[in-house]
Amino acid sequence: MLKLADRVKESSTSNFSGTGSYTLAGATGAFQTFVAGIGNGNSCTYIATDGTNWEINEGVVTDSAPDTLSRATFIASSTGSAINWLNVTLDIFSVAPAERRGWVPLQRTVIGSAVGSVDFTGLTSLYSRYRLVFNRLQPATNDQPLYLRVSQAASFLSAGNYYGVVCDANSAGTTVSAAAIAVDSKFPISGNSINSNHGFSGWAEVEDIADATQRKQVRFFVTSVSSGGAKNLRTGFGFYDNNTAIDGLRLLAASGNLQAGVVELWGDRFT
């Protein structure tokens, strides 16, 4: 279990080299130990520093002789990667960094000229779910729906196994319809949109992207306006039925390019 606690700080005075677990040497000053504050078998986010370099990790506390703190999940460092500490004395203290709390913005794309798709790649299990938020995303061709496609092993898929339920509402009439869908490579997340003014606005998210035992969950809420003036709303949910980790998300029109709009990628640990 991931835990937070006040005044948790220890030194690590062992001479070591590498990127393995830290050996803890006891609380400093008025602070408490990781075992006392976080607890044996629990995990926490922490910083290790030698006064010059620093590294943020999430790791598991082990009550032993001596106590240890693992470096299970690298978050950030002064060097951009896990530091190979060599014969140093470290201060290690528990923190709650802002970038790990709830939804946080990760990337932003402003479309200034026509593109075939908007892609976000390099997604990792640091966040358990990712959301694409978009505003006035305009197709270059009238009356095109918007699709969501995913990648695995750095390759956007041309085949797969999606299924789910969508609900459509249209201002041109009073009918609200729901339908089951099963498609091979991309998820239909909107009704048709005209290539000016409103475009597509809304969000689409994928959860459990790296879980090998669960289907990846897909949810979306998208508005659009067709060339005939009909205002469309599509919302729904579904699954991508594959145990391989998802590492990229793509938005694309059914045909032609996307010519304007803003798309943001957000991440959430959801723990």
MARSEFI-405280 format. One record per residue (C-alpha): residue in one letter; x, y, z. Coordinates in nm, 4 decimals, decimal comma. Each point is the difference from the previous one (the first is absolute). Layout:
// MARSEFI-405280
+---------+----------+----------+----------+
| residuo |       xx |       yy |       zz |
+---------+----------+----------+----------+
|       a |        X |        Y |        Z |
...
+---------+----------+----------+----------+
//
This chain:
// MARSEFI-405280
+---------+----------+----------+----------+
| residuo |       xx |       yy |       zz |
+---------+----------+----------+----------+
|       m |   0,0000 |   0,0000 |   0,0000 |
|       l |   0,1236 |   0,3487 |  -0,0875 |
|       k |   0,0178 |   0,2099 |   0,3171 |
|       l |   0,0886 |   0,3519 |   0,1094 |
|       a |   0,1413 |   0,1008 |   0,3382 |
|       d |   0,1427 |   0,3149 |   0,1583 |
|       r |   0,3624 |   0,0413 |   0,1066 |
|       v |   0,1462 |  -0,3111 |  -0,1618 |
|       k |   0,3712 |   0,0401 |  -0,0665 |
|       e |   0,3012 |  -0,2285 |   0,0281 |
|       s |   0,3603 |  -0,0085 |  -0,1093 |
|       s |   0,1611 |  -0,2690 |  -0,2089 |
|       t |   0,3651 |  -0,0272 |   0,0907 |
|       s |   0,0887 |  -0,3325 |  -0,1581 |
|       n |   0,2629 |   0,0115 |  -0,2686 |
|       f |  -0,1622 |  -0,1394 |  -0,3117 |
|       s |   0,0013 |   0,0328 |  -0,3757 |
|       g |  -0,2918 |  -0,0503 |  -0,2317 |
|       t |  -0,3739 |   0,0556 |  -0,0204 |
|       g |  -0,1189 |  -0,2600 |   0,2510 |
|       s |  -0,1911 |   0,0394 |   0,3257 |
|       y |   0,1123 |   0,2448 |   0,2666 |
|       t |   0,1241 |  -0,1210 |   0,3375 |
|       l |  -0,1463 |   0,2296 |   0,2664 |
|       a |   0,2145 |   0,1135 |   0,2935 |
|       g |  -0,2557 |   0,1565 |   0,2338 |
|       a |  -0,2054 |   0,3178 |   0,0426 |
|       t |   0,1713 |   0,3373 |   0,0032 |
|       g |  -0,0761 |   0,2786 |   0,2484 |
|       a |  -0,3670 |   0,0281 |   0,0958 |
|       f |  -0,1119 |  -0,2315 |  -0,2820 |
|       q |  -0,1286 |  -0,3586 |   0,0091 |
|       t |   0,1090 |  -0,3074 |  -0,1908 |
|       f |  -0,1716 |  -0,1388 |  -0,3095 |
|       v |  -0,1026 |  -0,3117 |   0,1926 |
|       a |  -0,1614 |   0,2118 |   0,2736 |
|       g |  -0,1688 |   0,2477 |  -0,2339 |
|       i |  -0,0784 |  -0,1948 |  -0,3170 |
|       g |   0,0002 |  -0,3550 |   0,1378 |
|       n |   0,1504 |  -0,3301 |  -0,1018 |
|       g |  -0,1193 |  -0,1194 |  -0,3403 |
|       n |  -0,1586 |   0,3329 |  -0,0940 |
|       s |   0,1215 |   0,2244 |  -0,2791 |
|       c |   0,0640 |   0,3732 |  -0,0146 |
|       t |   0,1380 |   0,2707 |  -0,2233 |
|       y |   0,3337 |   0,1381 |   0,1129 |
|       i |   0,3049 |   0,2068 |  -0,0924 |
|       a |   0,3616 |  -0,1099 |   0,0421 |
|       t |   0,2702 |   0,2675 |  -0,0216 |
|       d |   0,3690 |   0,0448 |   0,0700 |
|       g |  -0,0445 |   0,3761 |   0,0153 |
|       t |   0,0763 |   0,0462 |  -0,3680 |
|       n |  -0,1775 |  -0,2722 |  -0,1962 |
|       w |  -0,3495 |  -0,1257 |   0,0777 |
|       e |  -0,2339 |  -0,2792 |  -0,1018 |
|       i |  -0,3750 |  -0,0532 |   0,0555 |
|       n |  -0,1321 |  -0,3558 |   0,0194 |
|       e |  -0,2873 |  -0,2039 |   0,1259 |
|       g |   0,1153 |  -0,2982 |   0,2059 |
|       v |  -0,0896 |  -0,2578 |   0,2616 |
|       v |   0,1148 |   0,0177 |   0,3623 |
|       t |   0,1423 |  -0,3192 |   0,1514 |
|       d |   0,0470 |  -0,0428 |   0,3759 |
|       s |   0,3199 |  -0,1982 |   0,0257 |
|       a |   0,3522 |   0,0179 |   0,1416 |
|       p |   0,0699 |   0,2504 |  -0,1432 |
|       d |  -0,3214 |   0,1556 |  -0,1390 |
|       t |  -0,0130 |   0,0505 |  -0,3755 |
|       l |  -0,1911 |   0,2127 |  -0,2514 |
|       s |  -0,0406 |  -0,1259 |  -0,3559 |
|       r |   0,0258 |   0,2055 |  -0,3181 |
|       a |  -0,2975 |  -0,1655 |  -0,1700 |
|       t |  -0,1321 |   0,2886 |  -0,2130 |
|       f |   0,2244 |   0,2773 |  -0,1279 |
|       i |  -0,1765 |   0,3377 |  -0,0238 |
|       a |   0,2636 |   0,2693 |  -0,0585 |
|       s |   0,3578 |   0,0998 |   0,0802 |
|       s |   0,2574 |   0,2734 |  -0,0484 |
|       t |   0,1550 |  -0,2086 |  -0,2781 |
|       g |  -0,3217 |  -0,1150 |  -0,1668 |
|       s |   0,0516 |  -0,3662 |   0,0868 |
|       a |   0,0748 |  -0,2271 |   0,2965 |
|       i |   0,3233 |   0,1154 |   0,1639 |
|       n |   0,2889 |  -0,2371 |   0,0492 |
|       w |   0,0987 |   0,1192 |   0,3497 |
|       l |   0,3623 |  -0,0761 |   0,0821 |
|       n |   0,1262 |   0,0061 |   0,3608 |
|       v |  -0,2192 |   0,2879 |   0,1179 |
|       t |  -0,2016 |   0,0924 |   0,3085 |
|       l |  -0,3626 |   0,0748 |  -0,0842 |
|       d |  -0,2942 |   0,1684 |   0,1660 |
|       i |  -0,3235 |  -0,1802 |  -0,0868 |
|       f |  -0,3417 |   0,1453 |   0,0862 |
|       s |  -0,3629 |  -0,0698 |  -0,0798 |
|       v |  -0,1812 |   0,2458 |  -0,2303 |
|       a |  -0,3240 |   0,0422 |  -0,1927 |
|       p |   0,1080 |   0,1578 |  -0,3312 |
|       a |  -0,2631 |   0,2063 |  -0,1808 |
|       e |   0,0387 |  -0,1865 |  -0,3295 |
|       r |  -0,1308 |  -0,3211 |   0,1559 |
|       r |  -0,3250 |   0,1438 |   0,1456 |
|       g |  -0,3148 |  -0,0534 |  -0,2093 |
|       w |  -0,0264 |   0,1143 |  -0,3608 |
|       v |   0,3049 |   0,1874 |  -0,1239 |
|       p |   0,0704 |   0,1494 |  -0,3465 |
|       l |   0,2772 |  -0,1835 |  -0,1835 |
|       q |   0,0069 |   0,1196 |  -0,3623 |
|       r |  -0,1826 |   0,2517 |  -0,2205 |
|       t |  -0,0355 |   0,0127 |  -0,3790 |
|       v |  -0,1321 |   0,3029 |  -0,1891 |
|       i |  -0,0855 |  -0,0852 |  -0,3612 |
|       g |   0,1133 |   0,2830 |  -0,2280 |
|       s |  -0,0192 |  -0,1873 |  -0,3310 |
|       a |  -0,1599 |  -0,3199 |  -0,1260 |
|       v |   0,1225 |  -0,3254 |   0,1575 |
|       g |  -0,1073 |  -0,3573 |  -0,0522 |
|       s |  -0,0360 |  -0,0622 |   0,3743 |
|       v |   0,0957 |   0,1305 |   0,3427 |
|       d |   0,2273 |  -0,2499 |   0,1765 |
|       f |   0,1286 |  -0,0307 |   0,3542 |
|       t |   0,2601 |  -0,2731 |   0,0473 |
|       g |   0,2319 |  -0,1305 |   0,2685 |
|       l |  -0,2768 |  -0,0592 |   0,2560 |
|       t |   0,1101 |  -0,2018 |   0,3029 |
|       s |  -0,1524 |  -0,1553 |   0,3115 |
|       l |   0,1041 |   0,3068 |   0,2029 |
|       y |  -0,3645 |   0,1019 |  -0,0506 |
|       s |  -0,2738 |  -0,2615 |   0,0067 |
|       r |  -0,2308 |   0,1970 |  -0,2293 |
|       y |   0,0482 |   0,2597 |  -0,2712 |
|       r |  -0,2507 |   0,2513 |  -0,1343 |
|       l |  -0,0054 |   0,1947 |  -0,3264 |
|       v |  -0,1809 |   0,3332 |   0,0375 |
|       f |  -0,0739 |   0,1892 |  -0,3224 |
|       n |  -0,1726 |   0,3205 |  -0,1045 |
|       r |  -0,1243 |   0,1035 |  -0,3457 |
|       l |   0,1876 |  -0,2838 |  -0,1657 |
|       q |  -0,0954 |   0,0502 |  -0,3654 |
|       p |   0,0064 |  -0,2605 |  -0,2790 |
|       a |   0,1166 |   0,1221 |  -0,3418 |
|       t |  -0,2960 |  -0,1777 |  -0,1619 |
|       n |  -0,3629 |   0,0627 |   0,0937 |
|       d |  -0,2092 |  -0,2513 |   0,1944 |
|       q |   0,2736 |  -0,2235 |   0,1332 |
|       p |  -0,0152 |  -0,1847 |   0,3327 |
|       l |   0,2990 |  -0,0119 |   0,2355 |
|       y |   0,1818 |  -0,3199 |   0,0956 |
|       l |   0,2339 |  -0,1082 |   0,2792 |
|       r |   0,2799 |  -0,2451 |  -0,0800 |
|       v |   0,2648 |  -0,1489 |   0,2303 |
|       s |   0,3551 |  -0,1250 |  -0,0439 |
|       q |   0,1872 |  -0,2936 |   0,1461 |
|       a |   0,3773 |  -0,0502 |  -0,0197 |
|       a |   0,0292 |   0,3466 |  -0,1590 |
|       s |  -0,2273 |  -0,0934 |  -0,2930 |
|       f |  -0,3558 |   0,1287 |  -0,0543 |
|       l |  -0,2236 |  -0,2969 |  -0,0623 |
|       s |  -0,1797 |  -0,0759 |  -0,3243 |
|       a |  -0,1860 |  -0,2927 |   0,1541 |
|       g |  -0,1219 |  -0,0838 |   0,3458 |
|       n |  -0,3077 |  -0,0739 |   0,2032 |
|       y |  -0,2096 |   0,2869 |   0,1332 |
|       y |  -0,3520 |  -0,0210 |   0,1256 |
|       g |  -0,2337 |   0,2196 |   0,1979 |
|       v |  -0,3204 |   0,2050 |   0,0072 |
|       v |  -0,0593 |   0,3503 |  -0,1376 |
|       c |  -0,2906 |   0,2360 |   0,0589 |
|       d |  -0,0817 |   0,2681 |  -0,2599 |
|       a |  -0,2170 |   0,3085 |   0,0445 |
|       n |  -0,0850 |   0,2316 |  -0,2904 |
|       s |  -0,1651 |   0,3439 |   0,0097 |
|       a |  -0,1652 |  -0,0623 |  -0,3377 |
|       g |  -0,2495 |  -0,2343 |   0,1633 |
|       t |  -0,1068 |  -0,1442 |   0,3311 |
|       t |   0,1605 |  -0,3409 |  -0,0372 |
|       v |   0,2717 |  -0,1131 |   0,2327 |
|       s |   0,1462 |  -0,3308 |  -0,1112 |
|       a |   0,2336 |  -0,2519 |   0,1566 |
|       a |   0,1852 |  -0,2682 |  -0,1904 |
|       a |   0,2611 |  -0,2670 |   0,0562 |
|       i |   0,3150 |   0,0326 |  -0,2065 |
|       a |   0,2756 |  -0,2397 |  -0,0976 |
|       v |   0,2746 |   0,1354 |  -0,2255 |
|       d |   0,3425 |  -0,1187 |  -0,0954 |
|       s |   0,2544 |   0,2770 |   0,0529 |
|       k |  -0,1491 |   0,3327 |   0,1075 |
|       f |  -0,2762 |   0,1143 |   0,2319 |
|       p |  -0,2747 |   0,2325 |  -0,1405 |
|       i |  -0,0289 |   0,2721 |   0,2632 |
|       s |  -0,2131 |   0,2667 |  -0,1743 |
|       g |  -0,2735 |   0,0842 |  -0,2449 |
|       n |   0,0742 |   0,1932 |  -0,3203 |
|       s |   0,1538 |   0,3480 |   0,0090 |
|       i |   0,0165 |   0,2897 |  -0,2438 |
|       n |   0,3478 |   0,1283 |  -0,0857 |
|       s |  -0,0505 |   0,3437 |   0,1543 |
|       n |  -0,1226 |   0,1670 |   0,3176 |
|       h |  -0,0684 |  -0,2547 |   0,2716 |
|       g |   0,1837 |  -0,3111 |  -0,1216 |
|       f |   0,0418 |  -0,2762 |   0,2603 |
|       s |   0,0182 |   0,0931 |   0,3681 |
|       g |   0,0173 |  -0,2368 |   0,2953 |
|       w |   0,2221 |  -0,2706 |   0,1411 |
|       a |   0,0931 |  -0,3658 |  -0,0346 |
|       e |   0,1955 |  -0,2081 |   0,2495 |
|       v |   0,1574 |  -0,3424 |   0,0347 |
|       e |   0,0528 |  -0,1673 |   0,3376 |
|       d |   0,2156 |  -0,2923 |   0,1160 |
|       i |   0,2317 |   0,0443 |  -0,2969 |
|       a |   0,2687 |  -0,2351 |   0,1347 |
|       d |  -0,2086 |  -0,2548 |   0,1887 |
|       a |   0,0589 |  -0,3438 |  -0,1497 |
|       t |  -0,2990 |  -0,1537 |   0,1802 |
|       q |  -0,2741 |   0,2511 |  -0,0878 |
|       r |  -0,1573 |   0,1369 |  -0,3137 |
|       k |   0,0932 |   0,3622 |  -0,0683 |
|       q |  -0,3006 |   0,2188 |   0,0747 |
|       v |  -0,1016 |   0,2742 |  -0,2432 |
|       r |  -0,2348 |   0,2906 |   0,0844 |
|       f |  -0,0922 |   0,3099 |  -0,1983 |
|       f |  -0,2290 |   0,3049 |  -0,0204 |
|       v |   0,0108 |   0,1975 |  -0,3258 |
|       t |  -0,2157 |   0,2724 |  -0,1574 |
|       s |  -0,0021 |   0,1015 |  -0,3674 |
|       v |  -0,2074 |   0,1896 |  -0,2600 |
|       s |  -0,0741 |  -0,1478 |  -0,3423 |
|       s |  -0,0167 |   0,1938 |  -0,3302 |
|       g |  -0,3791 |  -0,0061 |   0,0229 |
|       g |   0,0148 |   0,1832 |   0,3327 |
|       a |  -0,0894 |  -0,2982 |   0,2168 |
|       k |   0,1641 |   0,0057 |   0,3408 |
|       n |   0,1315 |  -0,3438 |   0,0935 |
|       l |   0,0994 |  -0,1504 |   0,3310 |
|       r |   0,1638 |  -0,3397 |   0,0292 |
|       t |   0,0929 |  -0,1560 |   0,3300 |
|       g |   0,0902 |  -0,3554 |   0,0775 |
|       f |   0,2367 |  -0,2554 |   0,1379 |
|       g |   0,1691 |  -0,3146 |  -0,1118 |
|       f |   0,3025 |  -0,2234 |   0,0208 |
|       y |   0,3087 |  -0,0777 |  -0,1950 |
|       d |   0,0260 |  -0,3754 |   0,0500 |
|       n |   0,3736 |  -0,0576 |  -0,0016 |
|       n |   0,2475 |  -0,0745 |   0,2800 |
|       t |   0,2907 |   0,1882 |  -0,1560 |
|       a |   0,0846 |   0,3454 |   0,1374 |
|       i |  -0,1223 |   0,3059 |  -0,1881 |
|       d |   0,2751 |   0,2575 |  -0,0585 |
|       g |  -0,1640 |   0,2567 |  -0,2290 |
|       l |  -0,3294 |   0,1733 |  -0,0862 |
|       r |  -0,1081 |   0,1468 |  -0,3341 |
|       l |  -0,2934 |   0,2176 |  -0,1093 |
|       l |  -0,0943 |  -0,0063 |  -0,3690 |
|       a |  -0,2931 |   0,0767 |  -0,2262 |
|       a |  -0,1741 |  -0,2794 |  -0,1877 |
|       s |   0,1304 |   0,1480 |  -0,3253 |
|       g |   0,2413 |   0,2811 |  -0,0755 |
|       n |   0,2006 |   0,2211 |   0,2336 |
|       l |  -0,0544 |   0,2007 |   0,3142 |
|       q |   0,0599 |   0,3663 |  -0,0777 |
|       a |  -0,0377 |   0,1966 |   0,3260 |
|       g |  -0,0571 |  -0,0331 |   0,3716 |
|       v |   0,1733 |  -0,0665 |   0,3301 |
|       v |   0,0611 |  -0,3420 |   0,1595 |
|       e |   0,1445 |  -0,0596 |   0,3463 |
|       l |   0,1219 |  -0,3225 |   0,1611 |
|       w |  -0,0693 |  -0,0390 |   0,3729 |
|       g |   0,1080 |  -0,2758 |   0,2386 |
|       d |  -0,1408 |  -0,1281 |   0,3270 |
|       r |   0,1458 |  -0,2572 |   0,2401 |
|       f |  -0,3533 |  -0,0831 |   0,1255 |
|       t |   0,1145 |  -0,1737 |   0,3199 |
+---------+----------+----------+----------+
//
